[in-house]
Amino acid sequence: MSIGLSLPDARARFPALIPVEAEPAEEARLLERLCDWCSRFTPLAALDGRDGLMLDISGISHLFEGEAALVEDCRARLNAQGITVLIGVAGNPRAAWSLARFSREKIAPEPMSDKAFAKLFYDLPLAALGLDEKTVADMARAGLRRIGDIALRPRAPITARFGSAPMSRLDALKGLERSSIAPRFSPPDFCAERQFASPIQTIEAIEAQLRKLADDLVVLLERQAKGARRIELALYRVDGAVRRILIGASRPLNEARAIVQLIAERLASPDEDAIDAGYGVDLMRLACLKAEPLAPSEAELERAHEAERARSLAELLDRLSARLGARAVTRRELVEAHLPEQAEAAAPATLGQARVRGEEPETVVAGAPARPLRLFAHPEPIEALAEVPDGPPLRFRWRRVLHNVAAIEGPERIAAPWWRRGAMPTRDYFRAEDTEGRRFWLYREGLWGRETTQAKWFVHGLFG
């Protein structure tokens, strides 16, 4: 049987053949599930086209007693699920792809000499380079059918006639070009896992192993003085199903008890299904997807009570977020926005002040703040008296109280976004201080003479 064979020819070869309509969408979903399952061998598992997977097993083969044992373990487990696979192992993705699909030898020796490379790859067809069918057909008409046919010839004539793709793929096959894979999931910062010779099936056994994994993960975190902000528990069942449980923390965690409690709260959530071990779980992995340095602090020595209260509040936020969902428990955070009333938004409490990896912290400038600490959700109108219509106010009445202005700074002009210019007047903001030392953030709505003929004043926030 071969790809592209017509149905009558296939039935002539196999009279008992039962044809089934292809479902590309379901095949793609199956391939994604297989990729998730293959992450039991390495976190660096990626999709490779419509019919392949690529695993980076660098540095982990010794955990399976060698590459050959790893290949046989993977093949046996997939065969038990009714899936037949072709597996190739090499020092780069292109070579592994070629061995899996076109070679009888499935494992390339490392390091590989020129003689060994020639013996392993020169007799393979040019399709093993991953060239398109048209290029392979054109090269076949010129008498170039195998990899050795182009590897032993000068590069310039072949490149001039067939383009740069054949020689570029040959270089990739030799490992002369840098190549990498795009994992389906980002590799974790820290990871602890346990494999079981006899699959475990009871919830009590899974909880006991989870506590041990949490202890192992905390040891890894403590070595680098870091705490976990995003944690994932992955359960790999013997039937190929993978269950992933993701939690977040509002502070860096390096306590096993807190990690286990958060996962328990997540499982108790009405939106989370209970753990179904099926025929048994043979691998558990607890991974820290995002870690942050633990900030050095003397709070426990100088302000033990305040530090304990902060810890208790953070634990409460984590437990509520795990049970109700991250979007149900939020905190207000500043965001980049043009209009002041849009400069804050609700963010999940478990994210806290965490930053994207590689982002530099903001520089804090000393001095009086440019914006008020308290900003009203809706600006409140005031009665203001100014020397000139477009000048700063001398006094204003807000909430029936008259305030005499002692000092004022401004204006800071904030115009509406270009897509709202017709519906929103321009604002001139002033920082004003009255004779009693209270500081206000005021603004006049509309440009005098162009957008309005009667000044309207509002108080938008308070300083201090």
Salt bridges, closest charged atoms under 4 A:
GLU26 OE2 - ARG29 NH2 2.36
GLU32 OE1 - ARG184 NH2 3.93
ASP36 OD1 - ARG184 NE 2.74
ASP51 OD1 - ARG101 NH2 3.37
GLU72 OE2 - ARG75 NE 3.79
ASP73 OD1 - ARG77 NE 2.93
ASP138 OD2 - LYS134 NZ 3.05
ASP138 OD1 - ARG141 NH2 2.20
ASP171 OD2 - ARG155 NH2 2.86
ASP189 OD2 - ARG357 NH2 2.99
GLU193 OE1 - ARG285 NH2 2.86
ASP216 OD2 - ARG194 NH2 3.27
GLU232 OE1 - ARG244 NH1 3.16
ASP239 OD2 - ARG237 NH2 2.62
GLU255 OE1 - ARG251 NH2 3.95
GLU255 OE1 - ARG257 NH2 3.79
GLU255 OE2 - ARG311 NH1 2.29
GLU265 OE2 - ARG319 NE 3.10
GLU265 OE1 - ARG323 NH2 3.11
GLU272 OE2 - ARG243 NH2 3.02
GLU272 OE1 - ARG266 NE 3.38
ASP276 OD2 - ARG237 NH1 3.70
ASP282 OD2 - ARG40 NH2 2.96
ASP282 OD2 - ARG77 NH1 2.59
GLU292 OE1 - ARG229 NH1 3.05
GLU300 OE2 - ARG311 NH2 3.12
GLU302 OE1 - ARG303 NH1 3.69
GLU315 OE2 - ARG251 NH2 3.59
GLU315 OE2 - ARG257 NH2 3.24
GLU341 OE2 - ARG427 NH2 3.08
GLU341 OE1 - HIS460 NE2 3.94
GLU344 OE2 - ARG332 NH2 3.87
GLU359 OE2 - ARG355 NH1 3.97
GLU380 OE2 - ARG399 NH2 2.69
GLU409 OE2 - ARG431 NH2 2.93
GLU412 OE2 - ARG371 NH2 2.81
ASP428 OD1 - ARG413 NE 2.77
ASP428 OD2 - ARG444 NH2 2.81
ASP434 OD2 - HIS403 ND1 3.10
ASP434 OD2 - ARG438 NE 3.20
GLU436 OE1 - ARG438 NH2 2.72
